[in-house]
């Protein structure tokens, strides 16, 4: 996949900073949040949590909340009978330093997995590579110490920042993935960057169609991990003499599809259609309000 700037204007990119345009909008806090109600709703949901930690690319800047990748990811997991709650912890304009500063609010959710999509704003602002590396490393360490699995989403920056800086930035992500032995999404915007039909007019943020591609990219890495976890749980049940672990069930009562070869065919991606996404979107909005309140 070509680097991001092939479709981006060369002027004003650092100022855009992936959706950050001022102190209030940069933190992405809702003006009329109702934190007590949001927290109460989240507390009643006992499903294991997947947190999408990121900047405007995670928050879904420029599209409706229902078109952001965390909402689409929740819908796809539920359609497969995978019983997880996806929390959108994306804040427009966030840097790796901002993500590290609010890691406590993520840990309070007791996540099973965290998808870390941060660093693009660091690169677009030309921040020192060593700072970005240190912040991402600290985020990963905090999450691992708390027992969460971490998926690192790789990012790239435009080549007009100079070949050496661009190369070092791209190398950050596989380097950290190796160091911490965590799975990596090679490029979060794979097959989306530099394609005008999949991006908004700014050439940076995906449009609704682009986020469907992003969701597929995330699922390619996430689904095998969830399947492995389900298989390990079944093995533990069997070894303790309690028999075969029951199949996973969704909130709608469906049984999960087997995802590995030889145990059934995983269903194809499906967006929209007859699936009732209303409760999914309402639940994610409540989670976002609770996370935003904790970040204040």
N, C-alpha and C positions, 0 to 999 in steps of 0.2 A: 504494500500500500504506500503510495507516495505521501510525502510529508504534508502537513496541514496547510502550509501557506500557499500551495499551488492555486488554491481557490480563494485566498484571503487578500484583502487590500493591505498594502504595505504601510499605510498611514493610520495612526490612531489605534493600533492593535493593543498596545500596552494599556491604553486608557480604557478599552473595552473590558479587559481582564475578565472575560467569561461571565459578563453580567453584572459585575460590581460597578456601581456608578455613584456611590456615596456611602457614608457610614451606616445609614439605616438600611438601605437596600443591600449593602454588602453583607450584613449579618442575616438578612433574609427573614426577619422576625415578623410574623403577622401582626397587623395593627390591632385587630379585634379578637385576639386569641382568648380562649376561655380555658386556662390551664387546669383548673380543678376538675372540670367536666371531662377534658381530654384525658387527664391522668387516670380518672376513675374508669373511663371506658377501656383504656389500655390495660389497667390492672386486672380487669375481669377476663382478659384474653390470655389463656394459659398456653397457647401454642408456642413452640420454640421460635426464637426471633432471628431473623436475618436483617442486619442493618446495612443500608446503602449509605455509606459515609462519603460525602463529596462536595463539589461546588455546584455551579449552575447546570452543569451537564447531568448531574444527578437530580437536582431540584426540578429540572424540566423548564428552565427559563424560556419564555417565548411561546410555549404551548400550554394547553389546558392541563390541569393537574392530572386528569385521567389519562393523558397521553405520555406522561413521564415514564421512564423505564422501570422505576420501582412498582408503579401501579400495574404496568403490563406484566412484570415479573410475578407479582402476586397472583394475577389472573391465570397465568400459565401454570404456576405451581398448583393452584387449586384445581385447575382443569385436569391435571395429572394425578390428583388425589394426594399430593404432597402437603402435609398439614403444617405449614409454617406461616408466620406473620412477618411480612416485609415492612420495615420502618424506613421511610424516606428521611434521612438525616443530611440532605443536601442543602447547602446555603450558598446562594449566588455570591460570587466574588471571593469565596474562601480560598485561603492559601493553606499550605501544609502547617504553618504556624497556627492558623486559626483552627484547623482540624485537631491539632494536638491540644490546644487550649480547651476545647470542648469534649475531649475524649471521656471525661467523667460522666457526662450525660449519656454517652453511648454505653458505657459500662453499667450504668444503672438499669439498663434494659436487659442485662444478663444475656447478651446475644450468643447464639450458637455459631453463627458466621457473620463476618463483617466484610463487605466489599468496599475496599478503600480506593476511591477515585479522586485523587488529589495531586496537585503539583503543576497542573497546566497554568494556573495563574502565577505561580512562582516563575515559571519559564517565560511567560509573556511579559512579566515585569523585569526580567533579567536579574532575578535575585541569585545570590551565590549558590552554586551547585552544592557546596558542602553543607549549607544551611538546609536546603531541601532534603538532602540525604539524611541529615541528622534528625530532622523532624519526622520524616517517614519511618525511620528506624525506631524512633521513640514511640510512635503510634503503634507500630507492629509489636514492639516489646510489651507495651501496656496491655494490648489486646491478648497476646499470647499468655502473659502472666495471669490474666483473668480466666484463661481456659477457652477463649474464643478462637475459632478457626478464622484465618485471614486469607482473603483473595485480593491480590494487588492488581489494580488495573493500570496497565502501562499507558503512558501518554507520550506524545511527540510535539515538538514546537516547530515553527516555520524556520526555514534555512537562513532568513535574513538576519538572524541573531548571531551569525558567524558559524563556520563549520565546526570549530572546536567545541563551542558551547552547546551547539545542537547535538553533536555526537555524545558529549558527556551527559547531557540531559536524558537522551534516549537510553543510554547505558545504565542509568540509575535503577530502573525497574527490574531488569533481569538480574542485576547485581544483588539487589535487596532480596529478590525472590530466592536466589541461591543461598544467600547468607542465612536467611531465616527458614529456609526449606518450606516455602509456602507456594501455592499455585498462583500463576500469573495469567491474566488476560493480556495477551501480547500487545494489543493496541485497542483501547476502549472504543475508538471510532473507526475500527476496521470496516472497510467497504462503505463508510459514510463520509469521511473527510474528503474534501475536494470534489464532491459530487453535488452540484447545485440543486438537483431535484430532491435531494435528501436533507437539505439544510435550509435554515431561514435566510433572510436577505443579508444578514451580517456575515454569512459564510463560515460561521464558527459553530453555532448551535444547531443541533438536528431539529428537523421539523417532525411532525407526527409520524410520517413514513420512516424517517431516519431513526427515530426511537424504537420502532419495531425491529429494525436491523440491529441496533445496539442490544436490545433484549435477547435476540438470538445469540449474539456474541457472548453475552454474559451466561446464558443458559448452557452454551457449549462447555463451559468450564464448571459451572455450578452443579448441573444435574448429575454428573458422575460422582461428585463428592457426596451429594445427598444420598445417592444410591448406595455408595460404599458405607456410609454411616448406617443406613437402614439394614444392610447386610450384616454389619458388625453387631448391631443390636440383636438381630435374630440369632447370630452365633452365640452371643452371651446368654441369651435366654435358654438356648439348647444345652449349653455347657453347664448351666446351673441346675439342670434337671427339671426345669419348669416347662419343658416341652417346646413346641414351635412357637416363635413369636408371631402374633397376629399381624396381618398386613396393615399398612398405614391407611388411615381413613381421612378423608377431607371433612370439612365442616358440613358438606352436603351428604356425607355418608358413602361417597364413592370409594372404591378400592384402588390403590395406586397401581399404575402400569409398571411392569418390569422394564427397567431401562437398559440393562446389559444384554449384549448379544447372547442368544441361547435361552433367555428367560422371558422372551416376549418382545414385541416391537413397541418402542416408545411412540406415543401419538405425535403427529405433526404439530407444529406451532399453529395456533389458531387465535386470531385477534377479533374481538367483536362477536357478531353472531348472536345466538340465543343466550349466551352466558350472562347471568345477571351480575354485573360488576358494581352495582350500587353499594352493597355492603362492603365490598373490598375498598372502594374509594373513600367511603365514610370512615372506615377504620384507619386507613393510612392518614387521612386528614387529622384524625384525633391524635395519632402518634406524632405527626409533625408538630402539632401545637404543643404537645407535652415536651418534645425535644427542644423546641424553640424556647419554651419557658425556662427549661433547665439551663439554656445557654445564656440567659440574660445576666 
